[in-house]
Amino acid sequence: MEELDLQQIRRQINDINDEMLKLFVKRMELSAKVAAYKKAHDMPTLDRKREEDILQRVADCTEDEYRQYALEFFRYMMDISKEYQETVK
């Protein structure tokens, strides 16, 4: 495998960051739709079972080396989503 220099690695990270940002924005747009649905159906923002299911899937699909970090990332992302949902309700 070819060794990459630091600038090449950083370019790849920037490309991944760009893709992650697009996906994050798309996820937040969907979170607004979830908030509208929950408001219309008088449902709470927090769905603990849904969060547990997501975190279990993340844990099951992540290698041991990265598992705790992936779980932390998803927990934080869900916290941000819930916070945002509260502002659009």
Residue pairs with C-beta under 8 A, 6 or more apart in sequence:
4 12
24 77
27 77
27 81
28 81
28 84
31 81
31 84
31 85
31 88
32 84
32 85
32 88
34 85
35 45
35 84
35 85
35 86
35 88
35 89
36 88
37 43
38 44
38 45
38 85
38 89
39 89
45 82
45 85
45 86
45 89
46 82
51 78
54 74
54 78
55 71
55 74
55 75
58 67
58 70
58 71
58 74
59 67
59 70
59 71
62 70
62 71
